[in-house]
Amino acid sequence: MSDPETKASYNQIVKATTLVGGSQIIGILLGIFRTKVMALLLGLEGIGLIGLYSAVTGMVGTITGLGIGSSGVRQIAEAVGSGDEKKVARTILSLRRTVLVLGTIGMLLTAVLSRPLSQITFGSDDHAVAIALLSVTLFLGAVSSGQTALVQGMRRIADLARLSVFGAFFGAIFSIPMVFCWGKSGIVPSIIAVSTMSILTSWWFARKIPVAKVELPWREAKSEVQGLISLGLVFMASSLMSSGVAYLVRILVLRQIGLDGVGLYQAANTLSTIYIGFVLNAMGMDFYPRLTAVAQDNAACNRMVNEQTEVGLVVAAPGILATLTFAPIVMELFYSAQFVPAYDVLRWQILGMFLRVVSWPLGFAIMAKGKGKIFFWTEFAAHTLHVALLWLGLYLFGLEGTGIAFFILYIFYTALILAVVRRLSGFNWSAANLRRGLAIAACIGLAFLLPRILPGTVALAIGTLLTLAVGIYCLRVLRLLMGPGWLDGFRPKAKARAG
């Protein structure tokens, strides 16, 4: 690949990352505000309760959703690539009908099983009514995922970014007053309000997409629906394992430590994904479709995985270091002083998140090649190990053990998925990735150890300098990868907007 083509590829990766990331930064700020208010109003128990409700509905929604949101993106993108407007319209109509049916099933199933779900989760029937009321979020979530799949499948990335911002904004506007007025009794209405705003914003952007009118009897839609479901089952299986582990860890913490422990775990888990989330989401929105197009060309596929890994590393590193350095301050700022003990969990989770950034492009390579069974068994092995590590970690180290388990999991997962992709395509990390990855890992390891070996103020000062130094280094690397025009081009744009 020529140098201009290489720079164009890096530009595409960074453009998608910054576009998705910019919208997510706004969403993050709104989420910080909403989380802070919720923490002050509800305390540890309230945040723990929200985490448990979300885990219950998330797990059922994953089962009944059958992965249609994810498979819908690929089916629509494939139909668009064919250039056949009728095929696109048939795929969209089939998707809309399918999510309506699955959303209704999920809602009814949750309502019917609300009592046993409450008993399994909380050990009593006390929350059965709340879970039954929350069943409506499964219907709203299913329909919203279908509409979002349409926007993403049509590659309207800008609309997708706006969708997430408006959803977060209106969700905060309507949910916070409910908790303020009703306290813990407002938790369920606030969760429903967030889901309602999500479906309204996704509908607003989906309605702007022109779709040809076609007749599609239910019998003729069978093949379209079968395609959505067969592909979606692979996504569903992976998501179900993730949701199941998220549900199980909260139950284990609840049983061994109590609802306060769940609140601390929820806080650490939320903060560990705030910054890294936008890097990983950008991979799903742009990198995965582009990788699918060249998946059968091993050389091209391996090159793209290395490019995405390199950009992911330099974009994620400053945020990871900043989180490790300022986490106790941020924890109190985002939540309250009650939540500072969650820092012990967060520190280990951040180490795991670094490895997650490294391993995610490899996972997309497996899916892009259509190796669904291999992907499933890889995920199954990882999640099975995670459950065992969680149980052992809680037993030996208490709540901090959940973070240690997460870190050890991603050591195993990174090694496993590297071995799998190497066998599939002969993949190896580039020399540049190995050098930068090891250098960044050393800096992250130092930032992790500083609070353990130095007084708090000294550790904070050195960590701040380290974060700034790595941040400058990463900006220079991006400028090198993309050419000087990338960074220099911001100046005239800024002046034009200011004028």
For each residue, the residues with C-beta under 8 A, 3 or more apart:
1: 5 6 9 303
2: 5 6
3: 6 7
4: 7 8
5: 1 2 8 9
6: 1 2 3 9 10 307
7: 3 4 10 11 481 482 483
8: 4 5 11 12
9: 1 5 6 12 13 304 307
10: 6 7 13 14 307 311 481 482
11: 7 8 14 15 482 486
12: 8 9 15 16 286 290
13: 9 10 16 17 282 286 287 307 308 311
14: 10 11 17 18 311 315 478 482 486
15: 11 12 18 19
16: 12 13 19 20 157 282 285 286 287
17: 13 14 20 21 278 279 282 286 311 315
18: 14 15 21 22
19: 15 16 22 23 157 158 161 282
20: 16 17 23 24 157 160 161 278 281 282 285 286
21: 17 18 24 25 278 279 282 315
22: 18 19 25 26 161
23: 19 20 26 27 160 161 162 164 165
24: 20 21 27 28 161 164 277 278 281
25: 21 22 28 29 278
26: 22 23 29 30 165 168
27: 23 24 30 31 164 165 167 168
28: 24 25 31 32 274 275 277 278
29: 25 26 32 33
30: 26 27 33 34 165 168 169 171 172
31: 27 28 34 35 168 172 274
32: 28 29 35 36 274 334
33: 29 30 36 37 172
34: 30 31 37 38 168 171 172 175 176
35: 31 32 38 39 270 334 335
36: 32 33 39 40 333 334 335
37: 33 34 40 41 176 179 180
38: 34 35 41 42 46 47 50 176 179
39: 35 36 42 43 46 47 267 334 335 336 338 339
40: 36 37 336
41: 37 38 46 179 180 183
42: 38 39 45 46 47 49 50 179 183 184 187
43: 39 46 47 263 336 338
44: 47 48 259 260 263 264 338 339
45: 42 48 49 184 259 260 263
46: 38 39 41 42 43 49 50 179 184 187 263
47: 38 39 42 43 44 50 51 262 263 266 267 335 339
48: 44 45 51 52 250 254 259 260 261 262 263 265 266
49: 42 45 46 52 53 184 187 259 262
50: 38 42 46 47 53 54 187 191 266
51: 47 48 54 55 250 262 263 265 266 269
52: 48 49 55 56 121 122 250 254 262
53: 49 50 56 57 127 130 131 134 187 188 191
54: 50 51 57 58 191
55: 51 52 58 59 121 243 246 247 250
56: 52 53 59 60 117 121 131 134 247
57: 53 54 60 61 110 131 134 135 137 138
58: 54 55 61 62 243 246 247
59: 55 56 62 63 240 243 244 246 247
60: 56 57 63 64 106 109 110 113 117 138
61: 57 58 64 65 106 137 138 141 142 243
62: 58 59 65 236 239 240 242 243
63: 59 60 66 106 236 240
64: 60 61 102 103 105 106 109 138 142
65: 61 62 68 69 102 106 141 142 145 232 236 239
66: 63 102 229 232 233 236
67: 70 71 231 232 233 234 235 236 237 239
68: 65 71 72 95 98 99 102 142 145 146 149 228 229 232
69: 65 72 73 99 145 146 148 149 232
70: 67 73 74 149 232 235 239
71: 67 68 74 75 227 228 229 231 232 235
72: 68 69 75 76 95 99 145 146 149 150 153 228 232
73: 69 70 76 77 149 152 153
74: 70 71 77 78 153 231 292
75: 71 72 78 79 91 95 153 224 227 228 231
76: 72 73 79 80 88 91 92 95 149 150 153 154
77: 73 74 80 81 153 154 155 289
78: 74 75 81 82
79: 75 76 82 84 87 88 90 91
80: 76 77 83 88 153 154 155
81: 77 78
82: 78 79 87 88
83: 80
84: 79 87 88
85: 88 89 212
86: 89 90 212 214
87: 79 82 84 90 91
88: 76 79 80 82 84 85 91 92 211 212
89: 85 86 92 93 211 212 213 214
90: 79 86 87 93 94 214 216 221 224
91: 75 76 79 87 88 94 95 224
92: 76 88 89 95 96 150 211
93: 89 90 96 97 211 214 216 221
94: 90 91 97 98 216 221 224 225 228
95: 68 72 75 76 91 92 98 99 146 149 150 228
96: 92 93 99 100 146
97: 93 94 100 101 218 221 225
98: 68 94 95 101 102 146 225 228 229
99: 68 69 72 95 96 102 103 142 143 145 146
100: 96 97 103 104 142 143 146
101: 97 98 104 105
102: 64 65 66 68 98 99 105 106 142
103: 64 99 100 106 107 138 139 140 141 142 143
104: 100 101 107 108 139
105: 64 101 102 108 109
106: 60 61 63 64 65 102 103 109 110 135 138 139 142
107: 103 104 110 111 135 136 138 139
108: 104 105 111 112 135
109: 60 64 105 106 112 113 135
110: 57 60 106 107 113 114 117 131 132 134 135 138
111: 107 108 114 132 135
112: 108 109
113: 60 109 110 116 117
114: 110 111 117 118 128 129 131 132 135
115: 118 119 125 128
116: 113 119 120
117: 56 60 110 113 114 120 121 128 131
118: 114 115 121 122 124 125 126 127 128 130 131
119: 115 116 122 123 124 125
120: 116 117 251
121: 52 55 56 117 118 127 247 251 254
122: 52 118 119 126 127 254
123: 119
124: 118 119 127
125: 115 118 119 128
126: 118 122
127: 53 118 121 122 124 130 131
128: 114 115 117 118 125 131 132
129: 114 132 133
130: 53 118 127 133 134 187 188
131: 53 56 57 110 114 117 118 127 128 134 135
132: 110 111 114 128 129 135
133: 129 130 136 188 192
134: 53 56 57 110 130 131 137 138 188 191 192
135: 57 106 107 108 109 110 111 114 131 132 138 139
136: 107 133 139 140 192 195
137: 57 61 134 140 141 191 192 195
138: 57 60 61 64 103 106 107 110 134 135 141 142
139: 103 104 106 107 135 136 142 143
140: 103 136 137 143 144 192 195 196 198 199
141: 61 65 103 137 138 144 145 195 198 199
142: 61 64 65 68 99 100 102 103 106 138 139 145 146
143: 99 100 103 139 140 146 147 199
144: 140 141 147 148 195 198 199 202 203
145: 65 68 69 72 99 141 142 148 149
146: 68 69 72 95 96 98 99 100 142 143 149 150
147: 143 144 150 151 199 202 203 205 206
148: 69 144 145 151 152 160 163 202 206
149: 68 69 70 72 73 76 95 145 146 152 153
150: 72 76 92 95 146 147 153 154 206 209
151: 147 148 154 156 159 160 163 202 205 206 209
152: 73 148 149 155 156 157 160 285
153: 72 73 74 75 76 77 80 149 150
154: 76 77 80 150 151 209
155: 77 80 152 289
156: 151 152 159 160 205 209
157: 16 19 20 152 160 161 285 286
158: 19 161 162
159: 151 156 162 163 205 208
160: 20 23 148 151 152 156 157 163 164 205 285
161: 19 20 22 23 24 157 158 164 165
162: 23 158 159 165 166 205
163: 148 151 159 160 166 167 201 202 204 205
164: 23 24 27 160 161 167 168
165: 23 26 27 30 161 162 168 169
166: 162 163 169 170 201 204
167: 27 163 164 170 171 197 198 201 202
168: 26 27 30 31 34 164 165 171 172
169: 30 165 166 172 173
170: 166 167 173 174 197 200 201
171: 30 34 167 168 174 175 193 194 197 198
172: 30 31 33 34 168 169 175 176
173: 169 170 176 177
174: 170 171 177 178 190 193 194 196 197
175: 34 171 172 178 179 189 190 191 193 194
176: 34 37 38 172 173 179 180 190
177: 173 174 180 181
178: 174 175 181 182 186 189 190 193
179: 37 38 41 42 46 175 176 182 183 186 187 190
180: 37 41 176 177 186
181: 177 178 186
182: 178 179 185 186 189
183: 41 42 179 186
184: 42 45 46 49 187
185: 182 188
186: 178 179 180 181 182 183 189 190
187: 42 46 49 50 53 130 179 184 190 191
188: 53 130 133 134 185 191 192
189: 175 178 182 186 192 193
190: 174 175 176 178 179 186 187 193 194
191: 50 53 54 134 137 175 187 188 194 195
192: 133 134 136 137 140 188 189 195 196
193: 171 174 175 178 189 190 196 197
194: 171 174 175 190 191 197 198
195: 136 137 140 141 144 191 192 198 199
196: 140 174 192 193 199 200
197: 167 170 171 174 193 194 200 201
198: 140 141 144 167 171 194 195 201 202
199: 140 141 143 144 147 195 196 202 203
200: 170 196 197 203 204
201: 163 166 167 170 197 198 204 205
202: 144 147 148 151 163 167 198 199 205 206
203: 144 147 199 200 206 207
204: 163 166 200 201 207 208
205: 147 151 156 159 160 162 163 201 202 208 209
206: 147 148 150 151 202 203 209
207: 203 204
208: 159 204 205
209: 150 151 154 156 205 206
210:
211: 88 89 92 93
212: 85 86 88 89
213: 89
214: 86 89 90 93
215:
216: 90 93 94 220 221 224
217: 220 221
218: 97 221 222
219: 222
220: 216 217 223
221: 90 93 94 97 216 217 218 224 225
222: 218 219 225 226
223: 220 226 227
224: 75 90 91 94 216 221 227 228
225: 94 97 98 221 222 228 229
226: 222 223 229 230
227: 71 75 223 224 230 231
228: 68 71 72 75 94 95 98 224 225 231 232
229: 66 68 71 98 225 226 232 233
230: 226 227 233
231: 67 71 74 75 227 228 234 235 372
232: 65 66 67 68 69 70 71 72 228 229 235 236
233: 66 67 229 230 236 237
234: 67 231 237 238 367 372 375 376
235: 67 70 71 231 232 238 239
236: 62 63 65 66 67 232 233 239 240
237: 67 233 234 240 241 376 379
238: 234 235 241 242 375 376 379
239: 62 65 67 70 235 236 242 243
240: 59 62 63 236 237 243 244
241: 237 238 244 245 379 380 383
242: 62 238 239 245 246 383
243: 55 58 59 61 62 239 240 246 247
244: 59 240 241 247 248 383
245: 241 242 248 249 383 386 387 390
246: 55 58 59 242 243 249 250
247: 55 56 58 59 121 243 244 250 251
248: 244 245 251 252 387 390
249: 245 246 252 253 265 390 402
250: 48 51 52 55 246 247 253 254 262 265 266
251: 120 121 247 248 254 255
252: 248 249 255 256 390 391 394
253: 249 250 256 257 261 262 265 394 399 402
254: 48 52 121 122 250 251 257 258 259 261 262
255: 251 252
256: 252 253 261 394 398
257: 253 254 260 261 262 394 398 399
258: 254 261 262
259: 44 45 48 49 254 262 263
260: 44 45 48 257 263 264
261: 48 253 254 256 257 258 264 265 399
262: 47 48 49 51 52 250 253 254 257 258 259 265 266
263: 43 44 45 46 47 48 51 259 260 266 267 339
264: 44 260 261 267 268 339 341 342 345 399
265: 48 51 249 250 253 261 262 268 269 342 345 399 402
266: 47 48 50 51 250 262 263 269 270
267: 39 47 263 264 270 271 331 334 335 339 342
268: 264 265 271 272 342 343 345 346 349 403
269: 51 265 266 272 273 345 349
270: 35 266 267 273 274
271: 267 268 274 323 327 330 331 334 342 346
272: 268 269 276 323 346 349 350 352 353
273: 269 270 276 277 353
274: 28 31 32 270 271 277 323
275: 28 278 279 316 319 320 322 323
276: 272 273 279 280 316 319 320 353 356 357
277: 24 28 273 274 280 281
278: 17 20 21 24 25 28 275 281 282
279: 17 21 275 276 282 283 312 315 316 357
280: 276 277 283 284 356 357 360
281: 20 24 277 278 284 285
282: 13 16 17 19 20 21 278 279 285 286 287
283: 279 280 286 287 288 308 312 360 361 364
284: 280 281 287 288 364
285: 16 20 152 157 160 281 282 288
286: 12 13 16 17 20 157 282 283 289 290
287: 13 16 282 283 284 290 291 304 308 361 364
288: 283 284 285 291 292 364 367 368
289: 77 155 286 292 293
290: 12 286 287 293 294 304
291: 287 288 294 295 301 304 305 308 364 365 368
292: 74 288 289 295 368
293: 289 290
294: 290 291 297 300 301 304
295: 291 292 301 365 368 369 370
296: 301 369
297: 294 300 301
298: 301 302 425 426 427
299: 302 303
300: 294 297 303 304
301: 291 294 295 296 297 298 304 305 365 368 369 425 427
302: 298 299 305 306 425 426 427 428
303: 1 299 300 306 307
304: 9 287 290 291 294 300 301 307 308
305: 291 301 302 308 309 361 362 364 365 421 427
306: 302 303 309 310 429 430 433
307: 6 9 10 13 303 304 310 311
308: 13 283 287 291 304 305 311 312 361
309: 305 306 312 313 358 361 429 433 437
310: 306 307 313 314 430 432 433 436 481
311: 10 13 14 17 307 308 314 315 478 481
312: 279 283 308 309 315 316 357 358 360 361
313: 309 310 316 317 357 358 433 436 437 440
314: 310 311 317 436 440 474 477 478
315: 14 17 21 279 311 312 318 319 474 478
316: 275 276 279 312 313 319 320 353 354 357
317: 313 314 320 321 440 443 444 470 471 474
318: 315 321 322 467 470 471 474
319: 275 276 315 316 322 323
320: 275 276 316 317 323 324 350 353 354 444
321: 317 318 324 325 443 444 447 463 466 467 470 471
322: 275 318 319 325 326 467
323: 271 272 274 275 319 320 326 327 330 346 350
324: 320 321 327 347 350 444 447 448 463
325: 321 322 447 450 460 463 464 466 467
326: 322 323 329 330 460 463
327: 271 323 324 330 331 343 346 347 350
328: 331 332 340 343
329: 326 332 333
330: 271 323 326 327 333 334
331: 267 271 327 328 334 335 339 340 342 343 346
332: 328 329 335 336 337 339 340
333: 36 329 330
334: 32 35 36 39 267 271 330 331 339
335: 35 36 39 47 267 331 332 338 339
336: 39 40 43 332 339
337: 332 340
338: 39 43 44 335
339: 39 44 47 263 264 267 331 332 334 335 336 342
340: 328 331 332 337 343
341: 264 344 399
342: 264 265 267 268 271 331 339 345 346
343: 268 327 328 331 340 346 347
344: 341 347 348 399 400 403
345: 264 265 268 269 342 348 349 399 400 402 403
346: 268 271 272 323 327 331 342 343 349 350 403
347: 324 327 343 344 350 351 403 448
348: 344 345 351 352 400 403 404 406 407
349: 268 269 272 345 346 352 353 403 406 407
350: 272 320 323 324 327 346 347 353 354 444 448
351: 347 348 354 355 407 410 444 448
352: 272 348 349 355 356 403 406 407 409 410
353: 272 273 276 316 320 349 350 356 357 410
354: 316 320 350 351 357 358 440 441 444
355: 351 352 358 359 407 410 411 413 414
356: 276 280 352 353 359 360 410
357: 276 279 280 312 313 316 353 354 360
358: 309 312 313 354 355 361 414 437
359: 355 356 362 363 410 413 414 417 418
360: 280 283 312 356 357 363 364
361: 283 287 305 308 309 312 358 364 365
362: 305 359 365 366 417 418 420 421 427
363: 359 360 366 367 375 378 417
364: 283 284 287 288 291 305 360 361 367 368
365: 291 295 301 305 361 362 368 369 421 424 425 427
366: 362 363 369 371 374 375 378 417 420 421 424
367: 234 288 363 364 370 371 372 375
368: 288 291 292 295 301 364 365
369: 295 296 301 365 366 424 425
370: 295 367
371: 366 367 374 375 424
372: 231 234 367 375 376
373: 376 377
374: 366 371 377 378 420 424
375: 234 238 363 366 367 371 372 378 379
376: 234 237 238 372 373 379 380
377: 373 374 380 381
378: 363 366 374 375 381 382 416 417 420
379: 237 238 241 375 376 382 383
380: 241 376 377 383 384
381: 377 378 384 385 416
382: 378 379 385 386 409 412 413 416
383: 241 242 244 245 379 380 386 387
384: 380 381 387 388
385: 381 382 388 389 409 412
386: 245 382 383 389 390 405 406 409
387: 245 248 383 384 390 391
388: 384 385 391 392
389: 385 386 392 393 404 405 408 409
390: 245 248 249 252 386 387 393 394 401 402 405
391: 252 387 388 394 395
392: 388 389 395 396 401 405
393: 389 390 396 397 400 401 402 403 404 405
394: 252 253 256 257 390 391 397 398 399 401 402
395: 391 392 401
396: 392 393 401
397: 393 394 400 401 404
398: 256 257 394 401
399: 253 257 261 264 265 341 344 345 394 402
400: 344 345 348 393 397 403 404
401: 390 392 393 394 395 396 397 398 404 405
402: 249 253 265 345 390 393 394 399 405 406
403: 268 344 345 346 347 348 349 352 393 400 406 407
404: 348 389 393 397 400 401 407 408
405: 386 389 390 392 393 401 402 408 409
406: 348 349 352 386 402 403 409 410
407: 348 349 351 352 355 403 404 410 411
408: 389 404 405 411 412
409: 352 382 385 386 389 405 406 412 413
410: 351 352 353 355 356 359 406 407 413 414
411: 355 407 408 414 415
412: 382 385 408 409 415 416
413: 355 359 382 409 410 416 417
414: 355 358 359 410 411 417 418
415: 411 412 418 419
416: 378 381 382 412 413 419 420
417: 359 362 363 366 378 413 414 420 421
418: 359 362 414 415 421 422 427
419: 415 416 422 423
420: 362 366 374 378 416 417 423 424
421: 305 362 365 366 417 418 424 425 427
422: 418 419 425 426 427 428
423: 419 420
424: 365 366 369 371 374 420 421 427
425: 298 301 302 365 369 421 422
426: 298 302 422
427: 298 301 302 305 362 365 418 421 422 424
428: 302 422
429: 306 309 433 434 437
430: 306 310 433 434
431: 434 435
432: 310 435 436
433: 306 309 310 313 429 430 436 437
434: 429 430 431 437 438
435: 431 432 438 439
436: 310 313 314 432 433 439 440 477
437: 309 313 358 429 433 434 440 441
438: 434 435 441 442
439: 435 436 442 443
440: 313 314 317 354 436 437 443 444 470
441: 354 437 438 444 445
442: 438 439 445 446
443: 317 321 439 440 446 447 466 470
444: 317 320 321 324 350 351 354 440 441 447 448
445: 441 442 448 449
446: 442 443 449 450 466
447: 321 324 325 443 444 450 463 466 467
448: 324 347 350 351 444 445 452
449: 445 446 452 453
450: 325 446 447 453 454 459 462 463
451: 454 456 459
452: 448 449
453: 449 450 459
454: 450 451 458 459 462
455: 458 459
456: 451 459 460
457: 460 461
458: 454 455 461 462
459: 450 451 453 454 455 456 462 463
460: 325 326 456 457 463 464
461: 457 458 464 465
462: 450 454 458 459 465 466
463: 321 324 325 326 447 450 459 460 466 467
464: 325 460 461 467 468
465: 461 462 468 469
466: 321 325 443 446 447 462 463 469 470
467: 318 321 322 325 447 463 464 470 471
468: 464 465 471 472
469: 465 466 472 473
470: 317 318 321 440 443 466 467 473 474
471: 317 318 321 467 468 474 475
472: 468 469 475 476
473: 469 470 476 477
474: 314 315 317 318 470 471 477 478
475: 471 472 478 479 487
476: 472 473 479 480
477: 314 436 473 474 480 481
478: 14 311 314 315 474 475 481 482 486 487
479: 475 476 482 483 484 486 487
480: 476 477
481: 7 10 310 311 477 478
482: 7 10 11 14 478 479 485 486 487
483: 7 479 486
484: 479 487 488
485: 482 488 489
486: 11 14 478 479 482 483 489
487: 475 478 479 482 484 490
488: 484 485 491
489: 485 486 492 493
490: 487 493 494
491: 488 494 495
492: 489 495 496
493: 489 490 496 497
494: 490 491 497 498
495: 491 492 498 499
496: 492 493 499
497: 493 494
498: 494 495
499: 495 496
